[in-house]
Amino acid sequence: MAKEPHIIVRDLIMAYGSFVVQRDLTFTINRGEIFIIMGDSGCGKSTLLRHMVGLMAPTAGQVLYGDVNFWDAGPDARDRLMRQVGILYQSGALWSSRTLAENIALPLTQYSSLSRARIDEIVSLKLALVGLAGFEDYYPSEISGGMRKRAGLARAMALDPDILFFDEPSAGLDPISARLLDDLILELRESLNTTIVVVTHELASIFAIGQNSVFLDADRKTMIAAGDPKELLKDCNDEKVHRFLTRGEGGAC
């Protein structure tokens, strides 16, 4: 089956004033794949995510959703594009004063005209999808960190987005909870054919779920590798990429 480009980043430059974070970023994310944004700390991974979801405007370059250039589009067109996107932030970003059901209902009450009964049905369905059936009335403080991440994912999925963005989803999780979250990401991709973009430096996740990737380098301030992480490990074309992908193994290229 031919790959269909879903997001195209072209000649992107990210900067804070005169300080350039990354330049000349060009890559394609295909529909239905799990795409990894990786690199050492401080290279601009989360900054790239913010440029892709409309939170920061690039200094130059394009972010295209299909054939629409996000940053050239008007406010209404941008809003429509962002309704096709769900985001899971590092902390889960749940409102502590609201129950899980109330948290997940927020985008539905804000962006839809559905009845209260229908919203309640969707909330319960989304919680069930992430393994939290029956937790509607719990508050974030009453559940574990891994469960908060899954509840945040349920909220990100509330409007049935075509694309899900994850910012360091395994941060703060124990290895078992992190693996369960990886398994859930794979299940969502398989069952919903959702395009998934993950910012992470966790090797276990990179190799377990990644199908395509871009590697950002803080020193050269640009991307130095792209492709399937398993293939990047095998090809070993760049010493820095190889060192990153073999951390803890003690081997050399």
N, C-alpha and C positions, 0 to 999 in steps of 0.2 A: 504494500500500500504506500502510495506516494505521501511524503511528509508535507504537511500544510503549515506554513509559517503563521504563528499566532501573535508573537511579539517580535519586533525587529528593533534592535538598538543600533544606531548608525552614527559613527564619528562623534560619539558623546564625549564632552569635556565637562568635568565636575570640578568646581572651585569655590572656595570661600574668599571672595575678594580677589586678591592677587595670588593667593595660595592655591595651587592646583593639586587636587586630590588624585584624580585620574584623568587621562586624556586618551583620545583615539580608541574608544571602546566601540567595537562593532561585532555583534553576534546575533543569532536568530534562535528563538525559542519556538519549537514546533508544537502544534496542538496535541494535547493529550500526553505530553512527556513530562518527566520530572527533571527539572533543570536546577543545577547547583551553582550558586555563587560562592566561591571559596577563595581562600588566601589567608595570610598571616594577619594577626590583630593590627588594626590601624590602617589597613590597606584601602578601606572605603566600601566594604561589602554592604553594610546597612545604609550608607549614603547612596549607593547605587539603587538599592531597593526604594528609598524615598524618592529618587528621581523618576523611577518607573511607575510609582503609584500616585504621582501628582503632588507630593508634599514639598518637593524642592525643584525649582526650575534649573535646567542645565545652562552652563555658560555658552555652550554651542552643541549642535548635534540634534538628533531626532530620536524619539521613542514612538514607534508606530504600533498601534493595535489594528491588525489587519492592514488596511490601506489608509488608516486615519492617523495623521501625525498629532499625537496628544497635545503637544505644546503649541501647535498652530491652531488648534481647534478652539471654538468659543466656549464660554462657561457652560452652556447647556449641553453641548456635545461632550465636554469633559465629564460632566455629571453623569450622563448616560453611560459613558465608558466605565466610570468607577463603580456604577451599580452592577457591573458584570464581574467585579473583583471583590474577593474577600481577603482579609489580612489577619494573620495571627502574630501578635507582637510577642516579644521575649517573655514578658511577665504574664501574658494572657489578657492583661488590661481590662479585667472585669471590674464593674462597679461593686465595691465592697458592701454598700448599703442595700443592694438589690439581690434578690434570689437568682439562682441560675436561670429559672424560667423568665424572670423579668429582664435579665441581661440579654438573653437570646431574642426576646420579643422586641427589643428596642429598634433594630433596623426595620422590622416588619411594621411596627406602628408608625415609624417615621416615613417610610418610603412606599407603603402599600395602603390600600383601602379595604383590606380584608377585615372580616368580622372578628370579634374577640374570640369566638369559639374556634374559628378557623386558625387564628394565630396560635391558640393553645395547642391545637392539633399539630401544627408545624413544629412548634417548640418541642413537644414530646418526641416527634419523629427525629429531629436533629439530635437531641440528647441520646436517643436510642442508637443512632448511627455511630456515635462516638463512645458507646458503651456506658452511658450514664442514665439509662432508663430508670425512672423512679426518683431521680435526684432534683426534680423541678423546684422543690421548696427549700433546698439547702442554700446557705450563703457561702461565698467563696472561702471564708475563714474556716468553714466546717469540713472542708475536703482537702485532699493532699495536693501537692504541687503538680503532679502528673494529671490529676483529675481537673485541676484548674486549667491546664493547657488544653485538655480535651473539651472542656466547657467553652473556652475561648475559640476553639475550632468550630464548635457547634454554632456559635454566634457568627463567625466568619462565613459559615455556610447558609445562614438564614435565608438569604435572597437567591439561593441556587446560582452562585457565580460560576462563570466559565473558567475563571482563573483564581487560584489560591496562592497567596504569598505567605511564606513563613520566615520570620526573623529569629534565627537561632532557637528553633523549637525545643532543642534538647538542653538548653541552658538551665542549670540548676536541678536537673533530673538525675536520679540514680540510673545505672546502666539498664536495669530491667524496665523501668518506666520509659526510658528513652527508646528502647527496642520496641516496646508496645506502641509508642507513638509512630515510629517508622513503619510498623506493620499496618497501622491505621491509615497512614498516608498512602501506602501501596494499595490498600483495599479501596480507598476513595478513587484513586486513579483508575483502577480496574472497573469499578462499578459505575462510576459517573463520567469517565473519560475527561476528567478535569485536568487542565494544564496547571502544573504545580511548580512554583519557583521557591527554592529554599536557600536562604543565607545560612551557612554553617561552616564551622571548622572541625566538626566532629568526624573523624575518619570512619567510624562504624556506620554512621548515617550516610556519609558520602558514598561508600561502596554498597550499602544495602539498598539504597533507593535511587541513586543518581543514574540517569541515562545520558545526560549531556551536561556540560558545565563550562564555566569560564573561570580562569584563575587570575586574580588581580595581584599585582606586585607593588608594594609600598615604595620600594626604592626606585624602580624604573617608572613608577606612576602610570602604568598602563597594563593591559592584559598581556600575559606572556604564554598562555596556553588555553586551548578550548577543545571540548570533545568529551566523549565518554570517559569518566574518571578511571575505569578499569583499563581502558586503552592507553590513557595517559601514563598510568603506572607501568604498563608493559613497555611502552615505547621509550620512556625515559629520555626525552629530548632535551630537557632543561634541568640542570642540577637542582635549582631551587624548588621546582615542582616535584621532582623525585624525592627530595629531602622532606618536603611537606607530606607527601603521600606515604612515606615509609617511616614516619615518626615512631620511635619505640622498637623498631625492628633491629636496629643496630647494623643494618646492611648498607652497602654503598652501591652506586650505579656501576 
